[in-house]
Amino acid sequence: MDKKQVMTSIDIGLHQKAKEKLLNISGVLENALRERLEKIEVTTMDKCEICKRVLPKATAENPDKGLIWLNPDEIWICPKCFSDKSRKLIAGARHDK
């Protein structure tokens, strides 16, 4: 992967603590940026709480497209995981008889 050198400034005390803990400041900064960008992207898209696939949430106008709100579990779930979960519930109900 190509890397770009950038310059940043941090608090002197924070830099000293990072050195004492032998932290790779570039790596920590890169991970922090990656996490922050992921959070920003998730505001417009969301993740299935089972498989972590990123999709928009379904809306009243498009109920068949995107993540489905599953109640009573109270989780957002993608159509594939919803289908798998439904199949397991149906199969379990058949075995209960």
Z-matrix of the N, CA and C atoms (Angstrom, degrees):
N
C 1 1.437
C 2 1.526 1 108.57
N 3 1.323 2 115.58 1 135.38
C 4 1.456 3 119.87 2 177.34
C 5 1.517 4 109.90 3 -72.37
N 6 1.309 5 115.31 4 144.80
C 7 1.461 6 121.18 5 179.26
C 8 1.521 7 108.74 6 -121.06
N 9 1.307 8 116.03 7 151.06
C 10 1.453 9 123.77 8 176.96
C 11 1.505 10 107.51 9 -118.93
N 12 1.328 11 117.20 10 129.71
C 13 1.460 12 120.13 11 177.32
C 14 1.515 13 109.05 12 -80.93
N 15 1.331 14 115.90 13 133.56
C 16 1.461 15 121.92 14 175.82
C 17 1.521 16 108.12 15 -132.06
N 18 1.310 17 115.25 16 158.88
C 19 1.461 18 119.48 17 178.07
C 20 1.524 19 107.61 18 -111.83
N 21 1.323 20 115.89 19 138.24
C 22 1.459 21 120.51 20 178.25
C 23 1.521 22 108.92 21 -137.45
N 24 1.299 23 116.37 22 161.69
C 25 1.465 24 121.59 23 177.13
C 26 1.521 25 108.34 24 -120.24
N 27 1.338 26 115.35 25 136.79
C 28 1.456 27 119.94 26 176.61
C 29 1.527 28 108.72 27 -133.73
N 30 1.309 29 116.06 28 162.26
C 31 1.456 30 123.69 29 179.00
C 32 1.533 31 109.51 30 -58.12
N 33 1.325 32 117.00 31 138.99
C 34 1.470 33 122.28 32 -177.83
C 35 1.532 34 110.99 33 -59.30
N 36 1.329 35 116.87 34 -44.94
C 37 1.463 36 120.34 35 179.87
C 38 1.517 37 112.26 36 -63.68
N 39 1.325 38 115.86 37 -39.27
C 40 1.466 39 120.97 38 177.87
C 41 1.524 40 110.70 39 -64.69
N 42 1.326 41 116.15 40 -40.46
C 43 1.468 42 120.49 41 178.20
C 44 1.529 43 110.51 42 -63.24
N 45 1.315 44 116.15 43 -42.13
C 46 1.470 45 120.67 44 -179.59
C 47 1.527 46 110.83 45 -63.47
N 48 1.345 47 117.09 46 -44.34
C 49 1.466 48 120.91 47 178.79
C 50 1.525 49 110.98 48 -62.73
N 51 1.318 50 116.73 49 -39.87
C 52 1.467 51 120.54 50 179.33
C 53 1.525 52 110.58 51 -64.45
N 54 1.331 53 116.38 52 -40.74
C 55 1.469 54 120.04 53 177.41
C 56 1.521 55 111.02 54 -63.88
N 57 1.347 56 116.88 55 -42.30
C 58 1.464 57 120.97 56 179.69
C 59 1.522 58 111.71 57 -61.99
N 60 1.324 59 116.06 58 -35.77
C 61 1.473 60 121.18 59 -179.68
C 62 1.532 61 111.83 60 -86.23
N 63 1.339 62 115.88 61 2.19
C 64 1.473 63 122.43 62 -179.78
C 65 1.531 64 112.15 63 57.71
N 66 1.342 65 115.95 64 38.87
C 67 1.459 66 120.26 65 178.99
C 68 1.527 67 110.51 66 -81.90
N 69 1.310 68 115.77 67 143.07
C 70 1.459 69 122.08 68 173.18
C 71 1.531 70 106.32 69 -84.31
N 72 1.323 71 116.47 70 100.65
C 73 1.458 72 121.04 71 -174.17
C 74 1.526 73 111.00 72 -60.95
N 75 1.310 74 117.92 73 -40.39
C 76 1.472 75 120.29 74 178.77
C 77 1.525 76 110.56 75 -61.92
N 78 1.320 77 116.35 76 -42.74
C 79 1.462 78 120.51 77 179.87
C 80 1.520 79 111.82 78 -65.84
N 81 1.336 80 116.83 79 -42.12
C 82 1.466 81 121.11 80 179.09
C 83 1.523 82 109.80 81 -63.74
N 84 1.325 83 117.00 82 -44.01
C 85 1.459 84 121.45 83 179.14
C 86 1.530 85 110.69 84 -62.87
N 87 1.313 86 116.79 85 -44.09
C 88 1.466 87 121.06 86 179.52
C 89 1.537 88 110.73 87 -61.40
N 90 1.331 89 117.21 88 -44.49
C 91 1.472 90 120.76 89 178.28
C 92 1.522 91 111.55 90 -64.24
N 93 1.328 92 116.84 91 -40.07
C 94 1.469 93 120.56 92 179.42
C 95 1.527 94 110.67 93 -64.18
N 96 1.329 95 116.67 94 -41.96
C 97 1.469 96 120.15 95 177.76
C 98 1.525 97 110.78 96 -64.14
N 99 1.320 98 116.17 97 -42.45
C 100 1.462 99 120.25 98 179.90
C 101 1.537 100 110.64 99 -61.25
N 102 1.341 101 116.93 100 -44.75
C 103 1.466 102 121.26 101 178.73
C 104 1.525 103 111.30 102 -63.11
N 105 1.315 104 117.63 103 -43.88
C 106 1.462 105 121.46 104 -178.53
C 107 1.527 106 110.32 105 -64.56
N 108 1.343 107 116.78 106 -42.83
C 109 1.460 108 119.81 107 178.98
C 110 1.516 109 111.54 108 -64.89
N 111 1.320 110 117.11 109 -36.92
C 112 1.465 111 120.90 110 178.05
C 113 1.523 112 110.29 111 -63.28
N 114 1.333 113 116.94 112 -40.90
C 115 1.465 114 120.38 113 178.83
C 116 1.516 115 111.11 114 -64.33
N 117 1.323 116 116.74 115 -38.38
C 118 1.464 117 120.33 116 178.66
C 119 1.521 118 109.94 117 -66.10
N 120 1.337 119 117.64 118 -41.88
C 121 1.456 120 121.34 119 -179.92
C 122 1.523 121 111.45 120 -66.86
N 123 1.316 122 117.41 121 -32.44
C 124 1.459 123 121.29 122 -177.71
C 125 1.528 124 111.08 123 -71.74
N 126 1.334 125 118.07 124 -17.87
C 127 1.458 126 118.59 125 177.97
C 128 1.517 127 111.70 126 -66.75
N 129 1.343 128 117.07 127 -29.68
C 130 1.460 129 119.52 128 177.46
C 131 1.521 130 110.95 129 -96.78
N 132 1.284 131 117.20 130 -24.19
C 133 1.456 132 123.14 131 178.58
C 134 1.528 133 105.90 132 -125.92
N 135 1.313 134 116.47 133 159.95
C 136 1.455 135 119.24 134 178.45
C 137 1.515 136 108.65 135 -133.67
N 138 1.323 137 116.79 136 169.50
C 139 1.466 138 121.69 137 -177.48
C 140 1.513 139 110.62 138 -109.31
N 141 1.332 140 114.48 139 143.72
C 142 1.456 141 120.64 140 169.49
C 143 1.529 142 105.91 141 -65.33
N 144 1.310 143 117.29 142 131.27
C 145 1.461 144 119.91 143 -176.35
C 146 1.525 145 113.00 144 -77.62
N 147 1.338 146 117.02 145 -2.96
C 148 1.463 147 120.30 146 176.82
C 149 1.524 148 110.51 147 -101.63
N 150 1.358 149 117.41 148 -56.95
C 151 1.467 150 120.51 149 -175.51
C 152 1.523 151 113.40 150 -101.07
N 153 1.332 152 117.67 151 -7.46
C 154 1.466 153 124.61 152 177.61
C 155 1.531 154 113.65 153 70.34
N 156 1.347 155 117.70 154 14.85
C 157 1.466 156 120.02 155 176.06
C 158 1.525 157 108.39 156 -67.73
N 159 1.351 158 116.06 157 138.73
C 160 1.456 159 121.40 158 -178.27
C 161 1.527 160 109.59 159 -92.93
N 162 1.329 161 115.58 160 122.70
C 163 1.461 162 122.91 161 179.72
C 164 1.524 163 108.55 162 -146.57
N 165 1.346 164 117.03 163 158.86
C 166 1.467 165 117.98 164 171.77
C 167 1.523 166 109.44 165 -72.64
N 168 1.323 167 116.36 166 160.25
C 169 1.462 168 119.97 167 177.29
C 170 1.527 169 109.37 168 -78.22
N 171 1.323 170 116.57 169 143.83
C 172 1.460 171 120.92 170 176.42
C 173 1.527 172 108.70 171 -64.52
N 174 1.319 173 115.18 172 149.93
C 175 1.464 174 120.34 173 178.87
C 176 1.519 175 109.18 174 -122.34
N 177 1.320 176 116.56 175 171.08
C 178 1.467 177 120.87 176 177.71
C 179 1.529 178 110.05 177 -62.54
N 180 1.326 179 116.61 178 -34.46
C 181 1.467 180 120.91 179 179.34
C 182 1.528 181 111.82 180 -72.23
N 183 1.316 182 117.48 181 -34.12
C 184 1.470 183 123.46 182 -179.72
C 185 1.525 184 109.87 183 -129.14
N 186 1.325 185 118.60 184 71.19
C 187 1.469 186 119.92 185 -175.65
C 188 1.526 187 113.95 186 -70.11
N 189 1.331 188 118.17 187 -17.43
C 190 1.466 189 121.14 188 -178.04
C 191 1.523 190 112.70 189 -96.06
N 192 1.318 191 118.01 190 2.66
C 193 1.472 192 120.80 191 -178.14
C 194 1.512 193 109.63 192 -119.84
N 195 1.326 194 116.24 193 120.08
C 196 1.454 195 121.06 194 176.03
C 197 1.510 196 113.21 195 105.00
N 198 1.324 197 114.06 196 -169.54
C 199 1.459 198 121.45 197 -177.62
C 200 1.517 199 111.60 198 -70.16
N 201 1.314 200 116.05 199 143.95
C 202 1.458 201 123.76 200 -177.76
C 203 1.522 202 108.35 201 -108.30
N 204 1.339 203 117.00 202 136.15
C 205 1.468 204 121.33 203 175.60
C 206 1.515 205 107.36 204 -80.66
N 207 1.316 206 116.60 205 117.00
C 208 1.450 207 121.50 206 -176.87
C 209 1.522 208 109.26 207 -99.88
N 210 1.305 209 115.28 208 118.76
C 211 1.454 210 121.72 209 -179.98
C 212 1.520 211 107.59 210 -113.93
N 213 1.256 212 126.68 211 135.57
C 214 1.460 213 129.29 212 16.41
C 215 1.524 214 113.69 213 -91.23
N 216 1.350 215 118.31 214 1.03
C 217 1.464 216 119.59 215 -179.00
C 218 1.528 217 112.06 216 -65.35
N 219 1.336 218 116.19 217 -24.69
C 220 1.455 219 122.97 218 -178.68
C 221 1.523 220 112.18 219 56.47
N 222 1.345 221 114.43 220 54.27
C 223 1.459 222 121.12 221 176.07
C 224 1.524 223 108.89 222 -136.96
N 225 1.341 224 115.60 223 155.90
C 226 1.459 225 121.55 224 171.33
C 227 1.520 226 107.24 225 -89.24
N 228 1.318 227 116.92 226 132.21
C 229 1.458 228 121.96 227 -173.77
C 230 1.531 229 109.17 228 -138.17
N 231 1.328 230 117.13 229 141.07
C 232 1.465 231 120.51 230 -179.33
C 233 1.536 232 109.65 231 -77.18
N 234 1.327 233 117.35 232 160.64
C 235 1.463 234 119.84 233 -179.00
C 236 1.531 235 114.06 234 -57.60
N 237 1.345 236 117.51 235 -35.65
C 238 1.468 237 119.91 236 -179.77
C 239 1.531 238 110.81 237 -65.98
N 240 1.325 239 117.10 238 -46.97
C 241 1.471 240 120.08 239 178.90
C 242 1.524 241 110.51 240 -66.23
N 243 1.337 242 117.17 241 -35.30
C 244 1.460 243 121.08 242 177.25
C 245 1.528 244 109.91 243 -61.86
N 246 1.333 245 115.79 244 -43.81
C 247 1.461 246 120.99 245 179.03
C 248 1.532 247 110.74 246 -63.18
N 249 1.327 248 116.32 247 -45.12
C 250 1.471 249 120.91 248 178.99
C 251 1.533 250 110.71 249 -61.81
N 252 1.342 251 116.32 250 -44.72
C 253 1.461 252 120.93 251 -179.11
C 254 1.531 253 110.46 252 -64.73
N 255 1.334 254 116.53 253 -40.39
C 256 1.473 255 120.63 254 178.70
C 257 1.521 256 110.70 255 -62.71
N 258 1.338 257 116.29 256 -43.56
C 259 1.464 258 120.24 257 178.92
C 260 1.523 259 111.30 258 -60.31
N 261 1.325 260 116.69 259 -42.03
C 262 1.468 261 120.51 260 179.85
C 263 1.533 262 110.96 261 -65.58
N 264 1.330 263 116.69 262 -39.30
C 265 1.469 264 119.94 263 178.54
C 266 1.518 265 111.38 264 -65.22
N 267 1.342 266 116.30 265 -41.98
C 268 1.463 267 120.81 266 179.57
C 269 1.524 268 109.93 267 -65.84
N 270 1.332 269 116.53 268 -43.97
C 271 1.458 270 120.35 269 179.76
C 272 1.526 271 110.58 270 -63.08
N 273 1.326 272 116.87 271 -39.75
C 274 1.470 273 121.44 272 179.19
C 275 1.516 274 110.87 273 -65.61
N 276 1.332 275 117.86 274 -37.68
C 277 1.466 276 121.68 275 179.19
C 278 1.522 277 111.21 276 -66.70
N 279 1.316 278 115.98 277 -34.66
C 280 1.480 279 119.94 278 179.32
C 281 1.543 280 110.55 279 -68.58
N 282 1.343 281 115.77 280 -35.54
C 283 1.466 282 119.13 281 -179.40
C 284 1.524 283 111.89 282 -75.52
N 285 1.318 284 117.69 283 -21.35
C 286 1.468 285 121.27 284 -179.82
C 287 1.519 286 112.36 285 -73.34
N 288 1.314 287 116.31 286 -22.58
C 289 1.491 288 119.42 287 -176.51
C 290 1.496 289 112.42 288 -74.04
